[in-house]
Amino acid sequence: MAIEVKLPDLGEGVDSAEVINVMVEVGDSIQAEQSILEIETDKASVEVPSSDAGKVSKIHVDVGDTVSTGETILTLEAASGSDTDKEESTDEPESKDRQAPAETPEQPEQESKGEAEDEEAAPDEAEQDEAETEASAESKPQHEQAELEAEPEETDANKQPPTDKAGASATMPSVSTADTDIAASPRVRKLARQLGVDLRRVKGTSGGGRITEDDLYAAIRDHNIGDGLSGEPTALQSTEQPAKADQAEGQDADAWGPIRRERISKVRATIARKMHESWTTIPHVTHFDEADITELDEFRQERKGDLGKDVKLTLMPFVVRAVAEALKQHSKVNASLDLDGGEIIYHDYVSIGIAVDTDRGLVVPVLRHVAGKGIAQLAKEINDLAARTRDGDFSVEDLRGGTFTISNQGAVGGAYATPIINYPESAILLLGRGGPQPRVHDGEIEQRLIMPLSFSYDHRLIDGANAGRFVNTLKDLLQYPGKLLLSL
């Protein structure tokens, strides 16, 4: 009877694949679950197992072909003998077990005669082997019993891998009885061993619950994002006790070594909640640019002694002043989106949050109504606000009411990043570390002081063109400090 082997379900969203290797030939006798094809999808390369056992009579695909789910890839001739016949053959003497079945013409007569002579010469040995074979067969799955009962000699028309006395392939690693109940190809099993994945804890998504390579990687991803926090062992977690070689007495440990646990602080819990709310609510887009602050920094260096020893004149007051002026010119960047009320809320004031790095985490106190303030006043307020924040001398009200946020990463290094918007604001500016860079200035290559800018905005409210215009205005104010001072 002809049996058609079809391409099984490859997983969600995968309808076809390219054949990169045909692992059988016409005339080969194959077992169910034996790998017959290697295919490549847009996600991974996987081996396709045969759904049935039999002799390959026709191969319908070739290397390079694209095959679809449900398409016939092989035609098999049904394996000779029924399951009932195979079960009855286990009760017959060893001499019949070792002889080729009558329906297998490939079996040479010489082998049968040689085996008969061996049995006559050593009947006790044969009886002992028969007892061992029957005992082994009882503990093995049915398809392994069939291998024990009738093992044809390797010929050109029947290419089987070398086998040992137990009838299993000598080139394949041994697996436990429990593992053989899992629907997975040899390649997937090998990959699972290499990755340390327990197949018994992996849910197969392919046809009949078959485990694919994608299922293994999904199990790893689930473990890495914290599925193991439920208390139930994940596919990558051993049910055995963790090694405690490096664990001090009384110290906690996970499956890989000693750990420390620290109760999350209220500040960190607030940061985590706000970041999650912002990232899951706002579609972020980040605009990267740079500002030439050569003249601005020269001016700052000339005037930094004018404010006295107690006030440090940094670039931040100038940036705050420039941002405030740019926000006045581009009001949408200083607005908030109220989807529940169906409104855009335009703020006619400018209050800017300044991100401050503290021992307890990143805190963003707010400078209020900065649009009408000069550089000197802003410098004093920024110094005072940062000092109080680092000392923990601030209230919840000091963190509220901002319409825009500035974060200065340049203090710790780094050029560009993708800052997260301080919801419900609509934008945030991150300053990178400025440094000398070769640039064309007035038609000549000069060394200029360049400051990286990373501007993230809410794409629901602010279009790319709006963002570009805002950044251009900001760059212009920073590059020409005269414009910045005239805006006061």
Residue pairs with C-beta under 8 A, 6 or more apart in sequence:
1 77
1 78
2 57
2 75
2 76
2 77
2 78
3 52
3 54
3 75
3 76
3 77
3 78
4 72
4 74
4 75
4 76
5 36
5 50
5 51
5 52
5 72
5 73
5 74
5 75
5 76
6 51
6 70
6 71
6 72
6 73
7 17
7 39
7 48
7 67
7 68
7 69
7 70
7 71
7 73
8 48
8 51
8 69
8 206
8 207
8 208
8 210
9 69
9 206
9 207
10 16
10 17
10 39
10 41
10 46
10 69
10 206
10 212
11 41
11 43
11 205
11 206
11 212
11 214
12 205
14 41
14 42
14 43
14 69
15 68
15 69
16 41
16 66
16 67
16 68
16 69
17 39
17 40
17 41
17 46
17 66
17 67
18 39
18 40
18 64
18 65
18 66
18 67
19 37
19 38
19 39
19 61
19 62
19 63
19 64
19 65
19 66
19 67
20 38
20 39
20 40
20 45
20 63
21 37
21 38
21 63
22 36
22 37
22 59
22 61
22 62
22 63
23 35
23 36
23 37
23 38
23 47
24 30
24 34
24 36
24 56
24 59
24 74
25 56
25 59
25 159
26 56
26 57
26 58
26 59
27 55
27 56
27 157
27 158
28 55
28 56
28 158
28 159
29 53
29 54
29 55
29 56
29 79
29 152
29 158
29 160
30 36
30 50
30 53
30 54
30 55
30 56
30 76
31 50
31 53
31 143
31 147
32 49
32 50
32 51
32 52
32 53
32 143
33 49
33 50
33 143
33 183
33 185
34 49
34 50
35 47
35 48
35 49
35 50
35 185
35 186
35 187
36 48
36 49
36 50
36 73
36 74
37 47
37 48
37 61
37 73
38 45
38 46
38 47
38 48
38 187
39 45
39 46
39 47
39 48
39 67
40 46
43 214
44 212
44 213
44 214
44 217
45 213
46 185
46 187
46 188
46 212
46 213
46 214
47 185
47 186
47 187
47 188
48 73
48 185
49 185
49 210
50 74
50 76
52 76
52 78
53 76
53 79
53 143
54 76
54 77
54 78
54 79
55 76
55 77
55 79
56 74
56 75
56 76
57 75
57 76
57 77
58 74
58 75
59 73
59 74
60 71
60 72
60 73
60 74
60 75
61 67
61 71
61 73
67 73
80 101
80 103
80 104
81 101
81 103
81 150
83 142
86 142
86 145
86 146
86 149
86 150
87 145
89 96
89 97
89 149
89 150
90 97
90 134
90 137
90 145
90 148
90 149
93 130
94 119
94 126
94 127
94 129
94 130
94 133
95 115
95 116
95 119
95 126
97 130
97 133
97 148
97 149
97 150
98 115
99 107
99 112
99 115
100 106
100 107
100 111
100 112
100 150
100 152
100 153
101 107
101 150
104 150
104 152
106 152
106 153
106 155
106 157
106 158
107 152
107 153
108 153
111 153
118 126
119 126
133 148
136 148
136 166
137 144
137 145
137 148
137 149
139 177
140 148
140 177
141 177
141 180
141 181
144 167
144 168
144 180
147 163
147 167
147 168
148 166
148 167
151 163
151 167
152 158
152 160
154 160
154 162
160 169
161 169
161 170
161 171
161 172
162 169
162 170
162 171
163 169
163 170
164 170
168 174
172 186
173 190
173 193
175 189
178 200
179 189
179 199
179 200
182 199
182 200
182 211
183 204
183 208
183 209
183 210
183 211
184 192
184 199
184 204
184 210
184 211
185 210
187 213
188 199
188 211
188 212
188 213
188 216
189 199
191 197
191 213
191 216
192 198
192 199
192 202
192 211
192 216
195 216
195 220
195 236
196 236
197 216
197 219
197 220
197 235
197 236
198 235
198 236
198 237
198 238
199 211
199 235
201 219
201 233
201 234
201 235
202 211
202 215
202 216
202 219
202 235
203 209
203 211
203 215
204 210
204 211
204 212
204 215
205 212
205 214
205 215
206 212
206 215
216 235
219 234
219 235
219 236
220 235
220 236
222 234
222 235
223 234
223 235
223 236
223 237
227 234
228 234
228 236
228 237
233 239
237 255
238 255
242 253
242 254
242 255
242 256
242 257
243 256
243 257
244 253
244 258
246 257
246 258
247 253
247 257
247 258
248 258
251 258
251 259
251 260
252 258
252 259
252 260
252 261
253 259
264 272
265 360
265 361
267 360
267 361
267 363
268 360
268 361
271 361
271 362
274 422
274 423
275 420
277 423
278 420
278 421
278 422
278 423
279 420
281 423
282 421
282 423
282 458
282 459
282 460
283 458
283 459
283 460
284 418
284 420
284 421
284 456
284 457
284 458
284 459
285 456
285 457
285 459
285 464
285 467
286 418
286 419
286 454
286 455
286 456
286 457
287 454
287 455
287 456
287 457
287 464
287 467
287 468
287 471
288 416
288 452
288 453
288 454
288 455
289 452
289 453
289 455
289 471
289 475
290 450
290 451
290 452
290 453
290 475
291 450
291 451
291 453
291 474
291 475
291 478
291 479
292 439
292 441
292 448
292 449
292 450
292 475
292 478
292 479
293 315
293 434
293 449
293 450
293 451
293 478
293 479
294 448
294 449
295 479
295 480
295 481
296 315
296 318
296 478
296 479
296 481
296 484
297 315
297 434
297 449
299 481
300 313
300 314
300 315
300 318
303 313
304 312
304 313
306 313
306 376
307 313
307 376
307 379
307 380
310 383
311 376
311 379
311 380
311 383
312 379
312 383
313 375
313 379
314 379
314 382
315 431
315 434
315 451
316 354
316 379
316 382
316 406
316 408
317 375
317 376
317 378
317 379
317 382
318 375
318 478
318 481
318 484
319 406
319 429
319 431
319 478
320 352
320 354
320 367
320 370
320 378
320 382
320 406
321 370
321 373
321 374
321 375
321 378
321 484
321 487
321 488
322 474
322 477
322 478
322 484
323 352
323 404
323 406
323 429
323 474
324 350
324 352
324 370
324 371
325 371
325 473
325 477
325 484
325 487
326 333
326 470
326 473
326 474
326 477
327 333
327 334
327 350
327 371
327 403
327 404
327 470
328 334
328 350
328 371
329 470
329 473
330 466
330 469
330 470
330 473
331 346
332 344
332 346
332 426
332 461
332 462
332 466
333 404
333 426
333 427
333 457
333 462
333 466
333 467
333 470
334 346
334 347
334 350
334 403
334 404
334 426
335 344
335 345
335 346
335 347
335 426
335 461
336 344
336 345
336 347
336 403
336 424
336 425
336 426
337 344
337 345
337 424
337 426
337 458
337 460
337 461
338 344
338 345
344 461
347 403
349 368
349 369
349 371
349 403
350 369
350 370
350 371
350 403
350 404
351 366
351 367
351 368
351 369
351 370
351 401
351 402
351 403
351 404
352 366
352 367
352 370
352 402
352 403
352 404
352 405
352 406
353 364
353 365
353 366
353 367
353 399
353 402
353 404
353 405
353 406
353 422
353 425
354 364
354 365
354 366
354 367
354 382
354 385
354 386
354 405
354 406
355 362
355 363
355 364
355 405
355 406
355 407
355 408
356 362
356 363
356 364
356 365
356 385
356 386
356 389
356 390
357 411
357 412
358 389
358 390
358 392
359 390
360 392
362 407
363 389
363 394
363 399
364 399
364 402
364 405
364 422
365 385
365 386
365 388
365 389
365 394
365 398
365 399
366 398
366 399
366 400
366 401
366 402
367 378
367 381
367 382
367 385
368 401
370 378
373 381
374 488
375 485
385 398
388 394
389 398
402 422
402 425
403 425
404 425
404 427
404 428
404 429
405 419
405 421
405 422
405 425
405 427
405 428
405 429
406 428
406 429
406 430
406 431
407 419
407 428
407 429
407 430
407 431
408 430
408 431
409 417
409 430
409 431
409 432
409 433
410 431
410 432
410 433
410 434
410 451
410 452
411 433
413 433
414 432
414 433
415 432
415 433
415 452
416 430
416 432
416 452
416 454
417 430
417 432
417 454
418 454
418 456
419 428
419 429
419 430
419 454
419 456
420 428
420 456
421 427
421 428
421 456
421 457
421 458
422 428
426 457
426 458
426 461
426 462
427 455
427 456
427 457
427 458
427 462
427 467
427 470
428 455
428 456
429 453
429 454
429 455
429 474
430 453
430 454
430 455
430 456
431 451
431 452
431 453
432 451
432 452
432 453
432 454
433 451
433 452
434 449
434 450
434 451
434 452
435 449
435 450
436 447
436 448
436 449
436 450
437 447
437 448
437 449
437 450
438 445
438 446
438 447
438 448
439 445
439 446
439 447
439 448
439 450
440 446
441 448
451 478
453 471
453 474
453 475
455 467
455 470
455 471
457 466
457 467
476 483
477 483
477 484
477 487
478 484
